[in-house]
Amino acid sequence: MNAPTTRPAPEVSAETEFFWVSGADGSLRIQECRGCSALIHPPCPVCRYCHGNDMGIRVVSGFATLVGFTVNHRFAPPGMPPPYVVAQVALEDDPRVRLTTNTVDCDADSLALGMRMEVVFEPVGDVWLPLFRPAESGEIAELPVNDPDVDALRRKVRPMTCPDKFEDRVALTGIGMSRLGRRLMADPLSLTVDACRAAIDDAGLTVDDIDGLSTYPGAGSLGPFTEGGVTAVESALGLEPTWHNGAAETFGPGGSVIAAMLAVASGLVRHVLCFRTVWESTYSELVRTGRTAPGGALSDEWFAPFGAVSAAHLLAQTAQRHFHRYGTDRETLGWIALNQRANAARTAEAIYRDPLTMDDYLGARPITTPFGLYDCDVPCDGAVAVIVSARDTAGDLAQPPVFVEAVGTQILERLDWDQSTLTHEPQVLGQAAHMWSRTTLRPDDVDVAELYDGFTFNCLSWIEALGFCDIGGARDFLDRGTNIALDGRLPLNTHGGQLSHGRTHGMGLVHEAITQMRGHGGARQVAGARVAVVSSGGLTPSGVMLLRADR
């Protein structure tokens, strides 16, 4: 399967020009630290290994090991009609360096992990894109060793600076959700206001009681992933916040809640309104009908020229490596999708509630291998709000408070998506280890789990990272879905998760965890649930929280 001949060109800067024009003479060039001889990619002014800043450029061999590939069937960036292969290769000169690329001069069916590859260059305008084809030798090697060492990660977690935890000074006191649906064609800010008012009423507060605002990702050119941020909500509700926060580089989409906890625990504010709005399905309809310009695809210069325009393209290769290393298969992921659908059937506002069978799952149209339609969450319109309050106010409010036992936020893995953990979604292992270091509770104490499921594999990664089973043990742990059912060992994503309830980018999971801790889950309530774990994000910086019921 050959890569297309017309494709987007990268945006070249002075720092990256050497890489993108290097193919003019048929040689691949990578930045090198002259101090320790490590190769550095993407280019950086300092070496991440020895911290030296004497940087140069090295001509490398052009040979690499194929460490991942996915056949894209769904996405069609300009000039790149599907199907095409997005791949990752590890350079033989330094396997720590990986390139996202396309394979050429071969069929996808002939590719195998561990295959020796060689670079070839395709000119696009003034740049030369490094693509890879199987080397003549046809060698198959072992993949670079990258098994997560959980014990080593635990040793790298920074200890608590004092025994007084900030988590003990806060409570989660209010939740609200707007209507949720597909193509609601509603003003996204109106959805935000509805969710915020519902959360304020739920807590028994008034608008005047709110002295802080926190959101993700905030204002900016973010298309269907924002309603305008703090500026829009402050203007709509007429608030006068003492503290406010809105940014994407936080502890995952639910990171606004953890940031609010820190503000409350410091004594700066008493009640922080956290909110998150998405309107992806309406946005898609507006694009389809020509009423707004398309946008929002992954635009990183190291990914977009190769058609890697979705997080699915990166995570699918991580799932493939998990399959290769641990014997996981599509059916393993299927039990997660089926579980979420069964729970959604008990949730009135869930978008997809019809029964889903394993045959339905396995027979669904492919998105990017090994992911099919039901491995991916449901784009929707909706808003979720959560109120974080000072703990000493909780007894005076309308709902039973939910307490925070611990949070996990530490970054212990590379943030560059294609340079990070090979076999698990990056940004779950460090955060999980950090959370457990802040509590005496352990995985067996958890009654319900609300784990980020933008894709089924996100969920699997969190299950293993949090220690509910050994690394690589999820296939056996799921036990054909028995252990994650509502009456199972670890009830999972009890409202249907993002896979069936709707893609509310993590905040819907926080809303459901609080609902379960209050005992207000109705037909989907886990009996006697007192401890919940809820995670948010992955790939990008993420966060995880351990919550406790006040009952």
Protein Blocks (a to p, Z undefined) as FASTA:
>chain_A
ZZdfbdcdddddfklmmmmmmmmnopacddddfklopacddddfbdfklopabdcdddde
hiacdfbdcddfkbccehiacdddddddddfklmkbccddddehiafklgcehiacdddd
ddehjbccddddddfklpacddddfbdcfklmmmmpccdfbfbdfklmgccfbdcddddd
ehklpafklmmmmmmmmmmmmnopafklpcbdcddebeajehjmbghijmlmmmmnopac
fbdcddfbbgbjklmmmmmmmmmmnomambdcddddddfkmmmmmmmnopaccehiafbf
klmmnopabfklmmmmmmmmmmmmnopafklmmmmmmmmmmmmmmpmklmblcdcdfklm
mmpccfbdcbdfklpccddddddddddddfklmmmmmbdcdddfbdcfbdcbdfblklmc
fkbcehklmmmmmmmmmccbdfklpmbdcddffbfklmmmmmmmnopacehilmmmnnno
lmmmmklmbdghklnpjmlnopcehmlmmmmmmmmmnopnmjmlcghiabdcddeeehia
cddddddddZZ
